Amino acid sequence: MISRRLEWGALAAVLLVYAALAGAYAIRTPDWQTPDEPAHYNYVRQIVDDGGLPVLELGDWNQPYQEALTAASFDPALVECSAPPAGVPCPGLETVQYEDHQPPLYYLLQAPVYALSDGDLTAMRLWSAVIGAGVVLCAWATLRVVLWRWPVMALAGAAFVAFLPQRLSVMGSVSNDALAELVAGATLLAAVIYLGNRRDGAPPAPVERLHPALLGVLAGLALVTKTTIYFVAGIAVLAVLLRWRRERWIVPQAARHLAWVLVPALIIGGAWWARNLSVYGGTDFTGLARHDAVTIGQPRTGDYIDTVYGGSTRVYLENYAKTTFHSFWGQFGWMAVPMPPNVYRGLLALSVAVVLSALAFAWRAGWPGALSGPQRDAVLVLAAALAFVVAAYLLYNLDFVQFQGRYLYPALIPLAAVVGVGVGGPVYLLREPPRALVWLPLAALFGLAVFAWYALDRYLVPNLPAW
């Protein structure tokens, strides 16, 4: 075991290094050179300038202009329409508004920063990075609660979340992904504590647990943050069902807990949905139907397979898997700046080794039989979160072509659990490991921080012009 003082010091070190890296990505990444950043920025601008939430309308998606912007690396001549090339439509960057259907919470939190900084992009990016730090804390706390016997596993998992290069790029941008990850992470943390796992790191035991209303409020916040994390409402309900089964509640008790989850969630989310029904009409309570109608020209999967891959589904799937893996770790800009193939091969080898190590540790430790009831339920919750996110990613790509690994980030905490167990497991299998060896897993993850800086300095900055 390690002392609490050393544990807190190590966590502080992870957060400090994350802050330095996320700040560097926010400051050094050229303006607008992260996916969808202009559209997210314009959402905030409209809130401040117009005094209300924007509405997605025809014309907010301008495929030719957006392709020209990305092809020209956001040349100011196109951004400001001061000297656009002949034949290129140039309505101006402020017309890129195709994220106007998104739930509003992130943008409302960004609005004061926009107003106080006079719309400074770097200031808004840094605020996103601060929100992203909360996800690192949620990852550590969730794993510390579930894996209470192995504190370095929790630290290693948090370090994985903190130092992932592509995630640092996303956190250092104006994007609602930062808040979406935080709300999802906070819900997972609340769920594992609600299930009966101890907050103080002691062995699981009957304790006073979180009130289910907190799960309901967090689920409601998810509904007004981003549709990609709507799954957390299912996670909250699953937590209640798992306790119902394990503790053999009578039906009225289970119904009370379910009501405490569902009622706050529906009140918070319902206000947003009612607004959308009044604006978009029909049954379009999320605005996604309007989005599909507006985004004319966005690549559709069937057409993409026919035109790009000559109708070969096999080649499409190969590229789907490869690009997803690459962009999970780091494919910068608007997916235009990959790292060299040998880097991805090394990352693939490390990923396979970590997964195999995690499986070996779980087998040697006698999981799931050796876990307590609350721990087993917590593992089920984490597994369900991962399954929900992967399923949503696969289903979305049945209609649209979006090979972006960042869409898997709402499941970073379950993935961090695999990394923590895989990296820390071999050390904990030793009966009496030397104290210095116990810290080796965390030290290895700090190597990922060095790589994240190298990726920024060697691949991202040199290949994206700063006009």
N, C-alpha and C positions, 0 to 999 in steps of 0.2 A: 504494500500500500504506500501511497505518497501522502505527504502532509497537505492539509487544506491550504496552507500558505503558499506552498509550491504550486499547487493546482491553480489557485487564483492568479498567481504570478504568470503561469504559463498561458492561461486564458487571456490575461491582459496583453501578453506579448503577441498572441494571435490577433487580437483586435487592433493593436497598434500597427502591426505589419499590414493587416488588411487596410487600415485607414491610409497608410502611405501608398500602397499599391492602387487602391481605388481612386485616391486623389490624383495619382499620376496618370491613370487612364482617363480620368475626367478632364484633366488639364491638357494633356498632350494629344489626345485624339482630336483630329481636325473637326471643325464644326460640321454637324449634320452627318458625320460618317459612321453612324450606327443605324441599324435598320429601323425605319419608321420614325426616327427622331423628329423630323420636321412636322409630321402630322401630330405627334404628341405635344410638341411645343405649341403648335397653333391652337390646340384645344385649350391650353392654359391661357394663351393670349386672348382668345375669344371670351373666356370667362371674365378676365380683368377688363378688357376693352369694352365689351358689350354688356357686361353686368348680368349674364345669365348663361345657362348651359347651351352649348351649340346643338344643332340638329344636322344630321347627315343628309345631304341633298345631292341631286344629280350635278355633276361637275366637280365634286370634291375629290374624285379619283380621275386624274388626267394621265393616262398611261404614256402617251408620247413625251410629255414634259418630264415626267418622273424618270423615264428611261434616259432622256437626255441629261438630266441632272446627275444620275449615278454614273453614266458613261463619261461625263466630263468631270467627275470627282467634285461636284458642287462648285464649279468655277463661278466666282462672283459675278461674271458677266451674265450667267444664266440665273443665278440666285436672285440678283437684283434687277435682271432684265436691262442692264445698261448697254450691253452690246451682244445680243444673242446671235448665234450663227444663222445664216440665211436659211429659211425654210423650217426653223425650229420654233414651235409655238412657245411663247414665254409669258404666261399669265402672272408669274411671280411666286416666290416660295410661300407667301402667305395664303395662297389658294390650295396648298396641299393639306387637305383637311379630312382624309378618309378614315381617321380614327374617331370622328365625332359621335359615333354610336356607342363608344365605350362607356361603361359605368363611371361615375364621376369622382369617386373618393380621392384617388391619387391626384387628380388635376386640381381639386379643391385644396389639397394640402400644398400643392406647388404654387397656387395663386398668390399667396402672400410673398413668397420668394421672388416671383416674377415682378410683383408690384414694387417691392422694396429695392430690387436690384435694377429696375428699369429694363426688365426682360433679359438680363445677362444669362447667356446659355451656360457658362461655366458655373455660376452660382447655383443654377437649377440642377446641373449635373451633380454637384457636390452634395446637395440635399438628397438626391437619389442614393448616393453612396452612403450617406448617414442612415437612411432607411434600410439599406442592404446590410449594415452592421447588425441590425436587429435580427436578421435571419441567422447570422453566425451564432448569436447568443441563443436563439431558439434551438438551433441544431445541437449545441453543447448541452443545453438544459434537458432537452428531450432524451438524448442518449445517456446523459448522466443519471436520469431517473430510471431508465429501462436497464441500462448496463451498470448498475450501481457498484458491482464488485470490481469493475475494470475502468477506473476513471481516465486512464490515458487513451482508451478507445474513444471515449467521448471527446477528448481534446483533439485527437487525430481526425475524427469525423468533422468537427467544427473547422479545423484547419483546411480540410478538403473543400468545404463550402467556401471558406474565405479566400483561398488562393487559386481557385479554378480560373484560368486565364480568360475564357470566353465570358464567364459570369462577371469578372471584374470589368470587362468591356461593357456589358449590359448595365451593371450597377453605376458605371461612370458615364451614363447617358440619361437623357430625359425619356423615361419609359415607365409605364405602369407595371412592368414586370417586378420592379423592386418591391412595391407595396403588395403585389399579389403573392410573392414569395413569403413576405413577412406575415400576412394574414394566414396563409396556409400553414406556415411553421408554428405560429401561435396556436392555431387550432389543434395541430398534432400534439403540441406540448400539453395543452389543456386536456385533451382526450386521454393521454397516458396517465396523467395525474388523477383525473376523474375515475379511471379504471381501478385505482387503488394503489398505484405505485407511489412511493414516498418521495416528497420533494427534497428531503434533507440528505438523500443518498443512503439512508439506512435500508436494511432489508425490507421488502414489502410486508406490510402488516395492516390490519384494520385501522384506518385513520380517518379523520374528518376530511372528506374529499371536496373537490371543487363543486360548486353548485352547478347543475346542468344549464342554468340560464346563461352562464358564461359561454358555454358551447353554442347556445342559440344566438347570442350577440355576435360571436365571431363568425358563425355561419352567415348571419345577416350582413356583416361587413364584407364577407367574400362576395355576396350577391351584388354589392355596389362597388366592387373593386375591379373584377375582370371575370369574364365568362369562363376562362380556362381554369379557374379555381372553384367553380360551382360544385365540384366534387366534394369539397369539405363539408357541405351540408350532409352528404351521405356518410362521411366519416363521423360526424357528430351523432347521427342516428345509429350508426353501427356501434359506437361506444356504448350507447344506452342498451342496445340489444345484447351486447356481450355481457354487460353487468347483469342484465335481466336473467340471462341463461345461467351464469355462474353462481349468482346469489339466490336464485330461485324465488324471484319476487312474485307476489300476487299481481294480477292484472291491473288493479287500480294504481298500485305503486309505479309500475312500469308506464302506465298511461300518464301519470303526473310528470315523470321525467321526460317522456317524449313531448309533452305539451310545453315544458320549460325550454326545450330545444326548438321546437317548431314555431311557437308563437312569436318569440322575438325575431327569429329569422324571417318569417313571413311579413312581419310589420316593417322591418327595415328594407328588405328586398322588395316588398309589395309597393312601397311608395315610389321606388324607381320604376318598377314595371308599369304601374298605373300611368306614370308620366309618359313612358314610351308608347303605351296603347293610345293615349290621347294625341301623341305627335305623329306616330307612324301608322296607326289604324290597324284594323283587322285583329289578328292574333300575334302581332309582332311585338311581344313584350320585351324582347332583348335588343331589338334593332338589327338583328342579324339578317333578317329578310331584306330590309332596306340596304344593308351592306352588300348583300349578294347582287341586288339589282343595280347598285351604283358602281361596283368595281368591274366595269366592263373592260375586258382585255386581260384580266388577271388569269394566269395560266390554269387551265382545268386539266385534271389528271388524264382523262381519256385522250383529249387532243394532244397533250404533251407527249404521251407515249407514242402516238402516231407520228407526230411531226419531228420530235427530237430523237427518238429511239427506233424509228422505223417500224413501230407496232410491236416491238419486242418487250414483253412484260418482264422477262428475265433480266435484261440489261437495265430496265427501269428500276427494278428492285435492288439490283446490285448498287446502282448509283444512289438510290434512296438510303440504303444502309450505310454506305461509305460516307456520304455527305452528312448524314445525321451524326455519325461518330466524329467526323472531323470538326463539325461546327459545335458539337458539345464541348470539345476541348478548346478549340480556337480556330475560327475562320472569320477574319475581321472585316471591318467595313460593312458594306452591303453584300456580304458573302463573297467578296471579290479578292480577298487577301488570305489565301490558305497558307499553312506552314509547309515545309518540305515533306515529301512522302516518308523519308526515314524517321522524322519526328513522330508521325502518326503510327508508324510501325512499332516504334518503341513504346508509345502510349498504349497501343493495343496489347503488346506483350505484358506490360505492367498491369493492365486491367484484368487480363485473364489470370495472371498470377495472384492478384488480390482476391478475385472471386473464388478461386480454388482454395486459397488459404482460409478464407472465411468459412467455406463449406467444411474444410478439414477441422477447424476449431469447433464448429457447431457439432460435428460428429463426436470429436473427442470429449467435448464438454457434456455430451448427453442431451443436447437440445432436440426437441422441445421438452422432453420429459423432465429434465432437471430444472426447468424454469418454474417459477411460481405461477399461480393462476393469473394474477394481474400482469405479470411479464408476458405470458403467452398471449393474453388478449392485446397487449400493447404491440407485440410483434405482428399480430393479425391486422391491427390498425395500420401499421406502417406498410405492410404488404399490400393491403387494400388501396392505400394512397398511391403506391407505385403502380398498381394494376389500373386504377382509374386514369392516371395521367398517361400511361402508355397507350391505353385503349383510345383515349381522346385524340392523341397524336395520330394514331393509325387511322381512325375514322375521318379526321379532318383531311388527311391526305388522300382519301378516296375521292374527294371532290376537287380540292385545290392542291397545287404543288407547293409545299412549304417544308423543304428538307432542312429545318433549322433545329439543331439539338437543344437550343435554349427553351424550346417548348416543353422539354422534359424537366426543367428546373423546379417547377412546383413539387416535384418528387425528390428534391435534393436531400432532404433529411433521411428518407429511407435508403437512398444510395450512400449517404454518409455513414449510415450504420454498417453497411456492407464494407465500406472502406475501413472504418474504425476497427471492425472485427478482423478483417483480412490483414491489416497492417499490424495490429496489436496482438492478434491471437497467438502467433508463434512465441512471443515473449512470455505471455501469461501461461503457456503450456509448461514452462519450466517450473519446477517445484519452488525453488528459491532463486529467482533471477537477481543478479546484481542490480543495485539501485540505478546505476548509470544505464544499464541495458533496458530498464523499464521505460526510459525516456526516448529510446531509439525510434519507436514508431512516430512520435511527434516530430523528432528531428528530421525524419524522412519526409514528412509532409512540409516542413519548412523548405525542403528542396524544391517543392512545387512552387513556393513563393519566389524562389530565385528564378525558376523557369518562367513564371508569369512576368517578371520584370524583363527577362531576356526576350520573351515574345513581344512585349511592348516595344522594346528598344530595337530589336533586330528585324521584326516582321511588320508590325502595325505602322509605326511612325514613318519608316523609310518608304513605304509603299502607298501612303495616303497623303497627297500633297496638302500642305497648309498654306493656303493662298495669302 
